[in-house]
Amino acid sequence: MLKYKIDVIKELANIGINSNVARTSGIFGQSTMAKFKNGDTSITLDNLNRLCCVLEMQPRDVLKFVETDKDREEIIAKIPNKKV
């Protein structure tokens, strides 16, 4: 499962980007800003690229992978010869 390492909304606010600025400038749409606010990492690579660009960060600075039981059961267990 991917999780944010940072508070995206707070980091955007630090550089002057709020929901209104994001929407009117076209940087991020309302639904993407809602995902940031709710900690939802199901964003497009384009939006991750935009986020990294405006925050001057690398993807590894923004996201981290935390393995869950669901990951082990639904993904890793399907790999032949892979012990879970």
N, C-alpha and C positions, 0 to 999 in steps of 0.2 A: 504494500500500500504506500502510495506517495503521500507525504505530508509536507506542509510548508515549514521551513526552518525559521521563517521571519513572520512578523505581523505585516502582511502586504499592505493593508489599508494604512497602517501607521507609517510605513516607509514611504508610501506614495504621498501621504499628507506632509511628510517632512520636506518633500521637494515641490509642494504646492499643487499636487494633483488630488482633487476630490472627485466625487461622482459627477458633479456638474462639469468640471473642467475636462474630465475623461470623455464624457459624452459629447460635449460641444466641440472639442478638438478632434474627436474621432480616434483618439488613442486606444480607448477601451469602450466597449458597449456596456449598457446597463446590466446585462446578464453576466458579463465577465466580472464587473465590479461586485455584483452580488455573490458570485462564486468566491472571489477574494475575501469578501466579508465573512462568508460562511465557512471558510477553510476548505472549500471544494477544489480539489486539484485537477478536475477533469476539464482543463483548458486546452486550447489548441496550441500547437507548437508556435504558430504565428503570435499568439498572445504571450506565450512564454518568452519569445524573442523580444517582443515589445517591452515586456516587464523588465527583462535583463538590460535592455537598452536604456530605458529611462532611469532605472536604479543603478546603472553602471555596475552590474553584478554578473556573475556566471551562473548558469543553471544550478550548479552544485551549491551555490550560496543561497539559493531560493528554496530548493526542494531536497528532501531526503527520502530514502526508501526504508520503511519499517516492515519487516516480514511479519505476517499474521498467520494464524491457523488457516484462515480462508485461502491465503496465497499458497500455503503448503498443500492443502487439499485440492484446490481447483487448478493449480498451475504446475507446481513442482512435481506432484505425484504423477502427472501425465508424461513426464520425461522418462523414457526407457532407461532402465538400469540406474536410476537415481534414487537413493535412499532418502526418505522423508524424515 
